[in-house]
Amino acid sequence: MTMDFEKPIEEIIRKRYSCRTYVNEKLDEKSIEKINEFLQLKEKGPFDKNAKFILVDTKKKEEKLKIGTYGLISGARYFIVGIVNKKSVNFTDFGYLMEKVILKATELNYGTVWLGRSFNTNTFSNFVHLDDNEIIPAISPIGNIARNKRNLDKIISWGIKARKRKAWSELFFDNQFTKPLTAEKSAPYALALELLRLAPSARNNQPWRIVKVNELFHFYLKVQSRYIIEVFESMRFIDIGIAMCHFELTAKENQLPGKWSIENPQLVTQPKNCKYIATWTNK
Ligand SMILES: Cc1cc2nc3c(=O)[nH]c(=O)nc-3n(C[C@H](O)[C@H](O)[C@H](O)COP(=O)(O)O)c2cc1C
């Protein structure tokens, strides 16, 4: 089963933000059923790896949970827990797949926020059964958004599209890393790139860099150092998977079919701290 969206993807992506205040209430059976339905995501990511997503009701262990999320999140009772096998994990695929889940939850008007590493994995392994080699790379609360002042402000900021994101010229390039890509030059992919730009990323780092060469879009990940330190950098692979998800969903919805492939163009201007990940090709 692939995940289908009923609302326009642009509307869903623009609506999503990191919600940190929830109404702590029980969801009705119908809602729970609906969430469980879309968590049965059977598709694989661009690198052919899958992931599991489980809905957890933490009600009875609330105290422990506060420790688990370091008090950053309030009122969250239900969580989507992402699970992968650490022996075969591909964090880009994990990010891609979990973002589809997040966007589906957004479509259904639930609040979500990606949480990676700021929660205590042990807390959550009390709620889900993990097989040997299974790990939890990230979780997200899922629930009704509390209509407090803070969230109202957020809702208003959706309206004016006030998002703290890097400028196009820092993210998207034309042929080489030295020349910024304009929206005009990126047509008909301008919306796909713009909605990629609105993707969530750990610490809002926005580590995605994209170079358009002829009709191909080459995706790069900006890492902190040339040496990928597994613990920190796995989050960045999740980030690029999320960005690929936004780009692909928007392209496909706008009748721009294509697929992911590995076609490193070996650009001479590629910075040392940018790692080639994949290419979107419409061939
Ligand atoms: C992989 C990943 C991990 C994240 N981890 C946390 C986290 O631990 N705590 C938190 O409060 N937000 C976390 N976030 C949310 C980001 O801070 C947020 O997406 C970013 O600041 C952009 O804001 P927005 O989602 O409202 O557009 C994470 C996001 C991603 C993609």
PDBQT file of the ligand as one rigid body, heavy atoms in Angstrom, charges set to zero:
ROOT
HETATM    1  C1  LIG A 301      15.186  14.548  12.694  1.00  0.00    +0.000 C 
HETATM    2  C2  LIG A 301      14.594  15.655  13.525  1.00  0.00    +0.000 A 
HETATM    3  C3  LIG A 301      14.777  15.667  14.879  1.00  0.00    +0.000 A 
HETATM    4  C4  LIG A 301      14.195  16.664  15.668  1.00  0.00    +0.000 A 
HETATM    5  N1  LIG A 301      14.372  16.624  17.024  1.00  0.00    +0.000 NA
HETATM    6  C5  LIG A 301      13.753  17.546  17.804  1.00  0.00    +0.000 A 
HETATM    7  C6  LIG A 301      13.844  17.467  19.207  1.00  0.00    +0.000 A 
HETATM    8  O1  LIG A 301      14.506  16.584  19.730  1.00  0.00    +0.000 OA
HETATM    9  N2  LIG A 301      13.194  18.382  19.964  1.00  0.00    +0.000 N 
HETATM   10  C7  LIG A 301      12.438  19.370  19.396  1.00  0.00    +0.000 A 
HETATM   11  O2  LIG A 301      11.854  20.155  20.141  1.00  0.00    +0.000 OA
HETATM   12  N3  LIG A 301      12.327  19.489  18.044  1.00  0.00    +0.000 NA
HETATM   13  C8  LIG A 301      12.960  18.590  17.243  1.00  0.00    +0.000 A 
HETATM   14  N4  LIG A 301      12.826  18.673  15.879  1.00  0.00    +0.000 N 
HETATM   15  C9  LIG A 301      11.992  19.731  15.261  1.00  0.00    +0.000 C 
HETATM   16  C10 LIG A 301      12.812  20.839  14.602  1.00  0.00    +0.000 C 
HETATM   17  O3  LIG A 301      13.415  21.647  15.573  1.00  0.00    +0.000 OA
HETATM   18  C11 LIG A 301      11.892  21.663  13.686  1.00  0.00    +0.000 C 
HETATM   19  O4  LIG A 301      11.416  20.833  12.669  1.00  0.00    +0.000 OA
HETATM   20  C12 LIG A 301      12.594  22.859  13.046  1.00  0.00    +0.000 C 
HETATM   21  O5  LIG A 301      12.988  23.769  14.020  1.00  0.00    +0.000 OA
HETATM   22  C13 LIG A 301      11.682  23.589  12.029  1.00  0.00    +0.000 C 
HETATM   23  O6  LIG A 301      10.494  24.040  12.616  1.00  0.00    +0.000 OA
HETATM   24  P1  LIG A 301       9.071  23.599  12.086  1.00  0.00    +0.000 P 
HETATM   25  O7  LIG A 301       9.017  22.081  12.178  1.00  0.00    +0.000 OA
HETATM   26  O8  LIG A 301       8.075  24.242  13.007  1.00  0.00    +0.000 OA
HETATM   27  O9  LIG A 301       8.923  24.019  10.658  1.00  0.00    +0.000 OA
HETATM   28  C14 LIG A 301      13.420  17.693  15.072  1.00  0.00    +0.000 A 
HETATM   29  C15 LIG A 301      13.246  17.674  13.687  1.00  0.00    +0.000 A 
HETATM   30  C16 LIG A 301      13.801  16.679  12.916  1.00  0.00    +0.000 A 
HETATM   31  C17 LIG A 301      13.553  16.655  11.450  1.00  0.00    +0.000 C 
ENDROOT
TORSDOF 0
